[in-house]
Amino acid sequence: MVLRVFKRPLSPRVAIAMMITGIATALLWRMGLHWSQDVYEVLPGMMASVVVYLLSYGFHYRPGQPLFWSDPSSIEKSGTNKPSP
């Protein structure tokens, strides 16, 4: 949801991958590694999700592509996460 607040592009595949990665990391942190006494398991779960997003963004980034949408209304008109030409 933080990515959507900043109008960052987010495909459904990446969103699902981020959720699965975050949950798996949190479960591993708590049940597998037993480190939840040292660091609450939400932090590593969120960090793992951010890493998934950054990796996917790095694979799909094109030079000259704006970091933020220049016209937020173009998202609402088109109904997609891609800016209109």
Buried (B, 14 or more C-beta within 10 A) or exposed (E): EEBEEEBBBBEEEBBEBBEEBBEEBBEBBBEEEEEBEEEEBEEBBBEBBBEBBEEBBEEEEEEEEEEEBEEEEBBEEEEEBEBEE
